[in-house]
Each structure stands twice: as C-alpha cells, then as structure tokens.
Amino acid sequence: MRGERRSIAEMVCPAPLPAGDQVLLGHGSGGKLSAELIHDVFLAAFDNPILARMDDQAIVSINGLRLAFTTDTFVVKPLFFPGGDIGSLAVHGTVNDLAMGGAQPLFLSVAFIIEEGLPMETLRRVAASLRQAASQAGVQVVTGDTKVVEKGSGDGLFINTSGIGVVADGIQLSADRSRPGDRVLLSGSIGEHGIAILAKREGLEFDTPLESDSAALHTLVAAMLAASPDIRCLRDPTRGGLSSTLNEFASQAQVGIEIDERAILVREEVKGACEMLGLDPLYVANEGKLVAIVAPDAADRVLAAMRRHPLGAEARIIGSVTASHPRLVTMRTTVGPARIVDMLAGDQLPRIC
C-alpha cells in the first residue's frame, strides 16, 4: 500500500462517553452509542411488538400476505467510490435489509435530498446507477420524492429508500431465535467496503486495487433457504461491522457467541490498511456480506449452498452459539487466548453508507 500515513486522531470519529445531551457522529456508528440512541429515544417513543424485534426489516401480515418493509438513508462520502456509488449502494442496502428477513424484494421508493449547487451531471450519474442496480436486482422504483436544501446544508446529496418484499410462509428469521449449539456462518471476507471508502476519501493507494463489496444478496439468501429451512437469523454486517452484528445476535437471543479468528477471511490489502491506521477489521463496514446463525444439523448443507453461489464462494463457518457467557461475544485469536469482542463505542469510519 502506498500513501502518506495520517494521524489516527484524524481518521477516527471521537466518541466521548457518556454522550450527554448532544448527538455525536458516533451515534450513527452501528455500535454502542447507536444502540443507546435507539433504545433511549426511538424505542421509547414508538415501542410496539414489531419494532421491538429490532430486525433490519419489519415483517407484517395483511390479509394473509406476509410483507417485509424497511427503510434506510445513505449519506456516504464520497458519492462515488471504487466498486460503487451512493445510487447503487442505496439499492443494495435496501434490498439486503429485506433479504435478511427472507423476503423476495419487489418495490422501492427513493427520496433525494439535494444540496443547492450539486452538478446536474452528478445527479444524472447517480440516478442512472441506481436504475441499473435496481434492474439487476429485479426490483422497481415505484415512488419517490425530491427536496433541495440551501448550499452548505446537505453536503451534496443524501438518498432515502424504502423497500417492500414478500416473505413465503414458513420462513421465520429473527436474531432472538439463536440457540446454543447453532453455527455462525460468514459469506466471505470482511472490511472491503469501509476500507475502499476510506482509501478514496483519504487518497490512499494500494498495490492491488481494492473495491467495495457492495452487492444485492437476495439470490444468495434464496439459495440458502432452499438448502434448509433451519436458518435462525441473517444479518448483513454494515455499520459497526461483524462485531456489532454478532453482539446484536447475542444480546437479542440472550446467548453467548464464540468465533475463531483463523476462520475469518480478511484480504491482505484490508489487513495492511487496518494495521497502518490502527483499525480492527471486525469493526469495519461491509455491504455485500452476510452472517447467518444456522441449526447445527443444517450448517454443512447451508454452507455448501453458499459456496455454490458467486456471492458466497468464500463462505466459512466461523464459530458457534453457546449457553456460556450470555450477551457476550468472544474470539479465539491466532495466538491462542480468547478475547472479548465488544461493540464499538464510537465510529471508526463515519459516513461510509
């Protein structure tokens, strides 16, 4: 990797604790501050049984039809990065939230919040990319909205999306279904998206080109469910990375999770960048990977199905669920001893999705 080393203080979003009475960038990290914000403000305001499940989507039944519904907002900086842009990312992120509930994604809404002065060509490029990503994922953009804010108020362009999909009868996926003995599966290497964004933002160069892993995962999920119905839950480890996802599983199901560092695939470029910048790949965001908790008898079948799919060719079993140390994630390291894998307190890399 080439490029001038920057101070880690310039790369990490500071998150003083406690947060006090102000919103910090760390509240958007997907880590501890995000969890506190959601629990203390939003769950307190809107609590209901559907929301309380704290999954990436809501599964609701209307006249016997099971629908998955989700919403997301994208504020990535820069707007264009190796392997994608804010338009394709908006589609992939929303499709994946639906897919993690076992849904077949169908329709999207898209709202553009545009800062005055944004070049019209930039907006056209983003719209074209979003259209292409939606077409490739087999979903339609059927409604939307546009708002323009004063120069200096919006940092170029933000996108909000909502998505609707259909969930087949018999599919029940939720983090609280994890049980001791279940296996933890990861669909591939971690950290590419966050490091690709960071490299573009900070002008870092790699000897081997590194791109975001941004991709729509619904066809991979469909292949997994076809292999076995005994999948407990799915999650794409975006903000907060693999560590936050596993901690969310452990907390919601009141179980422990044990993972093996040697089983977690990290590309050399990602590993080198993390070592240079003092980052941990476990906390770096992904946009084209998923984590699955699978019943022990079904783990090998599901793994085989994942490996037959292009987006799961490097899938591995990385750990298991245990009754020991409930709500805690531990990792057996490459040097032997285990360490606790906690949720990130602040935000290593803000504005990555």
N, C-alpha and C positions, 0 to 999 in steps of 0.2 A: 504494500500500500504506500502511496505517495501523498504528500501534503504536509503542511505545517501543523504541528501539534498545537492545539488550543488548550487553554486552561479549563479544567473540568468545571470550575465555577461558571464558565461561560456556556457550558453545554447542558447543565442540569437545572431544571426548574426548582428553585428553592421552595421548601415547604415547611416553614416553622410550625411547630406544634406546641400548644394547641392552636387551632386556626383562628380562634377569637370570633369577632363579629364581621369579618370580611371574607369574601370569596377569593380564593387563591387559584393560580393556574393548576396547582396540584389537585384541586377538586375535580379536574377533568381527566385525571390520570388513569382511572380504572382501578386505583389502589385503595388504600385505607381512607384517604380523605374523600374519595368519591363515594365509598360505601357509607361513610358518616353523613355526607350530604344527602344521599338518597334516603337513608333511614330517618334522619332528624327533620328534614324539610319535606320531601316529596311523599314518602310513605305516610308520614304523619298527616299530611294534607289530603291524600287521595286513597287511603288504605281500603282495599277490598280483596276478596279471596283470589281473584285472578291476578291482580297486581302483586299480591304478597308472594306469589310463586317465584318472582324475581328471575324469570327466564328471559331470553333475548326477544321473545315474542309472546303475545297473548293468544291462547287457544280458546275460542268461543264457539258455542253451538247455536245455530239459527235454523229453526225448523228441521232439525236433524242433520244439518250440514255443518261439519266441523271446519272452521276457518281459522287460519293463523293471521295475526295482524301485528305489524311492527312499524316503528318509525325511527329515523336516525338523521343526524345532522353532520355535515362534513365541512371541516374548516382547515383542511390540510394546507401546509405551507412548505414548499412552493406548490402552485397549482398543477404544474407538470413535473414529473419525476421519472427516472428510469423504470420502465415497466408499467406505466400508467399515468393517470391524471385524476383530478377531482371528479370528472364526469364518470369514468369507468369505475372508479372507487365507490362512488355513490350507489351505482347499480350492484356491484359485487357485495358491498357491505350489507345492503338491504336484503338481497336475495339470500345471503348466508344466514342472516338472522331468522328468516323464515325457514330455511332448510334445517337449522339446528332444532326446530320443533317437529321435524319430519314432514314438513309441508312441501307440496309442489307449488312453487311461486307462479303467480299468474299476472298480477297487475301492480303498477307502481304509480304513485303521484310524485311530482318533482316540483319543488319551490326554489326559485333562485333569489338570493339576496345579493344585489349587485351594488358595488360602490361606484358612485359617480366618477367618471374618468376611465373606467375599465375599457381597454381597446375592444371594439366590436369584433375584431378578428379573434381575440381570445375567447369571447363568449361563443362565437360560432364553432371554434375548435372543440370547446368543452361540450357543447350540445351535440356535435357530430360524434364525439367519442362516447357520450352517454347513450345516444341512439344505437350505435354499433354494439356496445356492451349489452344493452337490453335485448337486441335482436339475437345475439349469440346465446344469451341465457334463456331465450324463449319467453320473455315477459313483455308486456305492453305498457307504455306510459300513457295513461288514460285521462289524467287530470293534472293540474299544477297551478302555480301562482308565481308572480314576479313582483319584487319590491326593489326600489332603488333608494339608497341612502346617501347622505351627503359625503363628499370627499373627506377621507380621514376617519369615517365611521365604520367601514366594513372590511378593510384590508383586501380589497379586490373582489372576491366572490366567495360566498358561502352557499351550500346546497342542502336543502332538507328533503328527505324522501320518506314516503310511507309505502308499505307493501302489503298485499293480501295474497294468501295462498290457501290451498285446500289440503286438509290432513285426512288421510284414509282412516277408516275405522280400525281399531286395534292398535294403533300407534300411540304410545304413551311415553313421552320423553320429558324428563324434568330432573334437575340436579338433586332433588330430595329423594330420588329413587335409588341412589347408590347404596350398595350393601357390602359388608365385609366379605372379602374373597374375590370381589369383582376385579377385572383387569383394566388398566389405564392404557389406551392406545393413542398414539400421536401419528398424524398422517404424513409427516415429513420434517425437514429441517426447519429451524426456527430463526427468527431475527432478521430475515432479509428485508421486509418492508421498512421497519424502523431505521435500519442502517442505510438503506437506499435513500430514504428521505433525508437523513442526517447528512449523508455524503453530498447530495445535491445542494442542500441548504448551506453547508459549510465549505464547499469547494474541495472536498476530499476526492482523491483518485485512487483506484485500485488497479493492481497489475492485471487482474481478471475482472471484467465488467460484472457489476452486481446490480440486479434489478429487483424491484418489488415482486413479491409472490402473489399480488392481488389477482384473485380468480373467483368465479362463482362455483360453489361447492355442492349445489343441489343434486347433480348427477352422481357424485361420489356418495352422498348420503343415500340416494335411492339404491345404489348398488349394495351398500352395507345393509340396509333394511331388507333387501331381497335375500341376502345371505342368511340373516337371522333376525327374528323379532326381539331377541333378548338383549337389546341395547338399552341401557338405563337412561343415558343422557348424552347430549352432544353440546359442544360449545366451540366457537372459533375464538382463539386467544388473541384478541386485538389489543386494545389499550390495557396496559398492565402486564401483557404477555402471558406466557404459560403459567407463571407463578400465581397471578391473580385468578386465573380460571380455576386452577386446582384448589386454591383456598376457598373460592366460592362454592365449589362442589363439596368440600369438606365441611364448611360451615352450614350449608343448607341441609345436608343429609346427616349432620352430627356424627361424622366418621373421621378416621384418620386416613391419610394417603401417603404411601411410601413410593418414591421413584428412584431410579438408578441413573446417575449422571452419564455412565458409559453408554446407555441406550438412547440418549438424546442427541440427535444429529444437529451439529452446528457447522456450517460451511467455514472454511479457513478464512475467507475474507471477513465474514461476520465476527469470527473469533478474534482475528487480529485487530479489527476496529474496536471491538469491545475492550480488549486488553489495553490498547493505546489510550482510550478515552475513559477508562475506569468504569465501564458499564458491565452489567451482567446480562447475558443473552436471555436468561429466564424471564426478564422483565421487559424485553424489547417486543414491540408490537408486530403482529403478523396479520395478513389479510387474505391468505389463501391456504390456511391450515386449519385442521380441526382436532379437538381432543374428544375421545369417546370413553365412556365407562361402560363396560360390557360384562355380562354374566360370564363366569369362568369357563363354563362348558361351551360357550359360543365364541370365545375370544379368537381361537385359531381360524374359524370359518370367516369371521368378520375381517380379520387381518388379511386373509388370502384374497377376499373380495376387494379390499382396499388396494392391495398390491397389483391387482389386475387393471386398476383404473389409473389413467395418466396422472391424476392429481394425488394419488396415494401410493405411487410406486415405491417410495422410500418409507412407508409406514412401519412402525415398530410398536411392540409392547414395551412401555417404559416404566411400569410399576403396577401397584395393586392397592386396593382399598383394605383397610384394617380396622378392627374394633379398638385397637390401641390408640392412644393419644387423640381422642375426638377433637375435630375442628383444627387439627394441626397437619401440616404437610412437611415431610422430612425427605431428604435426599441422601442416598449413599454416594459419596464422592469418589472420584477416580483414585484418590489416595487412601480410601478405606473408610474413615469415620463418617458418620452421618451428620448432617446439619439441618437446621430448621430453614425451610423456605417460606418466609413470611410475605405478606402483601407489601407492595411498595408504598412507602409513606407519602412521597411526593410524586414528581413526574420527571423521569429521566429525559424524555424527549417530547416536549409539548407540541401540539399541532401536527400530529402525524396521521390523523384520519378525519 
